[in-house]
Amino acid sequence: MKKQLLLIVGAAMCFVAAPTALAQVNNDENDNSMMYQPNVSLTSLTQNGFAGIVGGQILTPYYFNVSVNYLGYADPNDVALVDSHTITLWDSNGDVVASAVVSAGTPTLWEGGYAWVPISTVTLSYNSYYEVGATVVSGVDSWGDLINNNSPDNGNNGQITWNVSPNGYGPYNYGQSYGPFVQAGSGYEFSRVGMYDNSISDAGNSVNPATEFNYTSTQDSIYPAPNLGYDIEPAPEPTTLSIVGAGAVLFFGVALKRKNKDSVI
């Protein structure tokens, strides 16, 4: 009876922590992917004191549509946010494609330097412009300042790595420059620029891009407060891996001992 109990406990230890270690599937092979990841510490940058909406304009890949089901706000050190922040994704006409609020407090899901919230999956048309922005308050919840890459750009040769995914490729192995979120690479630097909006009330609402959005002259750049993601999952903590390992050892150890005893009989 004691051995059966150990067997059950060992199995439970294996499966309780398992969800964070499971692989996901995204955009034809790009599981757990992000539109970009800063290559610099956002908290080490001079903090921009702007109050309003900041983010960037992007061009989706030339060859395929893009799926998005997570919106994120910068939280470089995984700390509780002081304010709530509205993330909005607009199409080129200024219509809202998706919007969500990253609530104040400890992030429900944190990964890659961003606090994430899930949304219903939206599909962005290939070779199309979109704007993504986050509401920011001066001096609250540090997000840094404009970051950019050098020209010519292969997608990650400066302060930004675009199209972050575990396998580093867009769908059908076209390469990192072609997905899964933006058309990156040499020759397309112009298509990614930082965007800001002075009216915080535009968050979550349709706007006239010509009158509301302002763009930096720096190519291949973004104000790194908002981010886009697909099937974001947290990396397992070291303690979680230890528990899984201990559970596996206990499970298989007891099973092996039981098998050996049965073979003797």
Disulfide bonds with the S-S distance in Angstrom:
none
